[in-house]
Amino acid sequence: MRRREFILVLGVAVAFPATGLAQQKKVFRIGYLSAPTRDSVQRPLEAFLRRLRELGWVEGENFIIEYRWADGNIDWLPELARELVALNVDLIVAPATSAVLAAKKATSRIPIVMTFPTDPVKLGVVSSLSEPGGNITGTTASVGMGIIGKLLEILKQAVPHITAVAVLGNPADAGLALQMEELQIAAHSLSIRLQLFEARGPEEFDHAFAEMALARMDALAIMTSPFTPHRAKLAELAIAARLPVITFLREFTEAGTLMSYGVNMSDFIGRAAIYVDRILKGARPADLPVEQPTKFELVINLRTAKAIGLSVPPALLARADEVIE
């Protein structure tokens, strides 16, 4: 074989493997940082993964997910966020306020897609909803924080005689202070006395409910995110105390609390997949406006109403998107 022919053949042989390597798709690594247990948010997680599949993302083929679950312990989130940064993931998905803030503190380089946080502008997470700036964008469940005050309005419509409402919150939840501010504004306009009762986890629930009884609370609003894994326990305690309860999440109402008013978490977290898709395809988080909800759903559990001796006004039932009977 002539030298020139040998070089040509060798060049072709070398070119084929090189071309094959060039055609291999990158497998993106997505970090998923969440405060609750996986079991407690399985439905919204499935909605997120389903939307990714619809957008052409196949787990194990062009992306993998590194999950970090705090199992209801908000204090674990900063360390879990640092673990994801150390893995050099391509993007972090952070549902709810505390996860977003933990991810923000851990990195200013890796893109972060937030879902469901309390007012991200007031929290300093983004510069504005229309122009987030920095490395964070996504969806927020708040509409000028008015959704939080709406909880008390609906509670008052369901139980007109209430004058004292307990608020159950986790002091480690970074969004709690902002939520209380908005609740206080609504409480003042409705002539309701508001009192915060703190619990870091289920081991403190019994004490919190005992304190509510001593304080003669008429109803309860639960600030939900850290308590999602324990919603059945909270429903049981509330029914035993004959307390009408309202939360943001329908999952609580399905578990036995009286009412919920808020976005459908599965639908809304599913929309975060659109941000993931765009960012992994080259878009900058700073250029993607934060999406706000346009639809809220009211869910009422009539079984619970009967159990606590409450007759829900027909006008409120007529407004409900779903009634559990």
Phi, psi and omega in degrees: 000133178295154183299320182294320179294321179298316179297321180296313180297316179298320179297320178295317181297320180288326184294323184298311176299322181296319179295318178300317179296320182295330184276349178295132180280147175290139174262107182285147178249116181256130173268139179235111186249118187219140180285317182285181171283159179297317183302325186284343180235028184299320183296309177295327177296318178297324178295320178297312181293323179297318180293322176300317179298319179297333180270003175098010180264125183244115183298131182091344180254307177236003171201156170228159180241131172260106181273141172225113183251130179272354177053038178087358181259094184302327182297341179282341190301316180302317180293320178296323177295319179296326177298317180295321178295319179297331177283352181057047178296158181280338184195150177239129171263127185230095176284132174080162192300308186297323178293320179298314182293323177295318178293319179299318180291330184281333183205141170247006184254314183282132177300141179237128174254113182267153171221138168071019182281156167297152184344098185291338178287311178298328180283350180080018181281321177229156179290318176202165179289325182281328179225087187299323185069168174065208187248015185235135170205186180139219183240151174229142181275354184267144173238088184059026179065359182297333180301326183291314178296332180298332179303315181291323178299315180292321178299319179293324177292324180285323183229080189302334186278355186294141176232347182224122182239127175277149173238123177260121181218157176265120183298342178278351180285117185296338182269356187296318183299317179294321178297319180294322178302313182291321178297321180297321178298313180294321181298320180297317182290337181259005182057045179248136173273126183250138179219130181273133174239127187259145174208129179273344180186182185298335179292346180252001182295314183302317180295318180298317180290327176296321178293323177298319180296318179296325181276359177058054177283142181268335185201175186218134170248127182255123173277112212273320199314306184291342185263000184306318180296342187247023186295326180294320178296318179295320178298318179299315180294320181293319178294318179299325180272358182056043180257121170291133186238141170232143178222180176277335194249132179298334180301328177291318180294321176296331180278348175128359173282167190290310189214158169218149176217118181172191179283158171283111188299322181297314179297318187286319177291330175301328180289339177297334179299329179296319177295317178301313180302312184292320181291317179293341177266006171118350180290151178265134177307323183300336184262358184256111181302148176286134181268134175253155180287152175243349182228134176237150182237139176255123179239131182236134179258102182288333176299318179291320178304316179296320182295329181259007176075032182251134173257109182285129181304137180304325181297323179287321177299323180294332180278343187294140174282332177209138176239123178268118185246000000 
